[in-house]
Amino acid sequence: MTELRPYYTAPPPPLTAGARFIRGFKRVGAVVAGLVLLVGLFFSYMVAREAQDRAERRFSQATCIASLVRNNRPLERKTYDRNQYDYSASGCPGYSFDYEPISAALDAASGRAPAPLEYAIEPFSIGAAVSIGIAATAFLSFWLLGWLCAGFTRD
C-alpha cells in the first residue's frame, strides 16, 4: 500500500518574471504570425484567381477571333494605327491580344482550354510558401526579442 500515489499532482512551480516575459512575447508573435499568414494567403488567393481568369479570358477571346477568321468576317482596324486589328470592335471583347498578330490568337485557339485550376496552382503555392516563411520569421523574431529582453532566461 505504500506504492499508491496521491490522487492529485503537485502544481508546477510558478513562472519566473523572465519566463512570463518570454511567454508574452511568444503570444504576441503568434498573433502577428497568424495575421501575416491570413493576409498572405488572402493575397495569394487573389493573385491565383486573377491568373486563372486571365488565362480563361485569353482563350475565350482567341476562340472568338478564330471563329471570325474561319467565317471570313472582316476584322476592324484600330483608328490610331491602321496596321493593328481592333478585336474588341470586331466583336471579340477583351485586351488579351492587343498589339499581337492574328497568328498568335489562332495559335492560342488551336490549343486546349485552360483546366479549372491550371493557372492558379502555381501562384497560390508560391504565395502560400512565402506567407508561411514570413509568418514563421515574425514568430521567431518576437520569441527571440522576448528571450533577449528577458536576459537569456529559460522558457
N, C-alpha and C positions, 0 to 999 in steps of 0.2 A: 504494500500500500504506500510505501514511501516513494514509489516511482510515478505516482499520479501528479500531473501538472495542475496548477490552478486554472480556473475557468476563464480568467482574463489574462491578457498580456500587459505588461507594463507599457505605459505610453512612451513614445520616443522622447528623447531629451529635447528641450526647447532649442530653436534655431538661434544661432548667434546673429549679431547685427549684420555682419558681413554676408552671411548666408541669406538673410532676409533681403538684403540689398540686391544680391545676385538673382534671387527668385523674382523680385520685382522687375528687374531689367529683362529677365527671360520672358516674363509675361508680356511686357511691352513689346519685346522683339517678336513674340508670337503673333500679337495683334497686327503689328506693322507688316510682318511677313504674310499674314493672311490677306490683308488689304492689297498688298503688292501682287499677290498671286491672283486674287479675284480680278483686279484691274487688268493685269497682263493677259489672263485668259479671255476676258471680255474683248480686248482689242485684237487678240489673236483670232477669235471667232469672227469679228467684223472684217478683218483683212481676208480671212479664208472665204467667207461668204461673198465678198466682193470679187475675189479671184474667180470663183466658180460662176458667178453671174456674168462676169466679163467674158468668160470663155463661151458660155451659152449664148450670149447676145452676139458674139462674133460669128459663131456657127449659124445662128439664125439669119443674120444679115448675109452671110456667104451663100446660104442656100437660096435666099431671095434673089440675090444678084445672079446666081447661076440659072435660076428659073427665068429671069428676064432675058439672059443671053440665049438660053435654049429656045425660047419662044420668039427670038429675033425682034424683041421690042427695043426701040431706040433708047439709049441712056442719055440723060441730060448732062450738059457740061456746066462747070462752075462759072459764075458770071465774072469773077475776077481772074480766073486762069482757065482759058479755053482748052488747055492741054489735059486738064484733070476732069474726071467724071464726078458728078454730084449724085451719089447713090440715094441720098435722102429725097431729093427732088424727083428721082426716078421711081420712087415708090418703095424703097427699102430703107426705112429709117434706121439711124444709128451712125456712129462715128468710128467704127472699128476699122474700116478700110479707107478712111480719108487719106488722100495722097498716096495710095497704093494702086498699082495697076490691076486690071481685071483679072490677070492671070493669078494674082495672089488670092483673090476671092474664089476663083474657080478651083484652085488647089485646096483651099480650106473646105470648100463644099464637097470635094471628092473624098475627103476623109470621113471618119466616123464621128458621130455626135459625141460630145463630152459625156462621160459616165457621171452618175449622180454626185459623187464626191471626188472625182478625179483631180480637179484643180484645187480643192480645198484642203486635202490632207497634208500636203507639204507645208503650206504657210501656217496651218494651225499647229502642227507638231513642232515646227521650229519656234514659233511663238510660245508654245507651252513650255518647251525646254528652257528657253531664255527666261521666262517668268519664274519657273521653279528655281533656276540658278540665282536670280536676283532676290527672290524671297528667302532662299537659304542664306545668301550673303547678308541680307538685312537681319535675319535672326541671329546669325553668328556674330555679327558686328555688335548688336545690342548685348548679347551674352558676354562678349569679350570686354565691352565697355563697363558692364557691371562688375565683372571679375577684377578688372583693373582698378576701378573706383573702390572696391571692397578691400583692396590691399592684398590681392592674390590668395584669398582665403579659399577653403574648400567649399564645394556646393552643399 
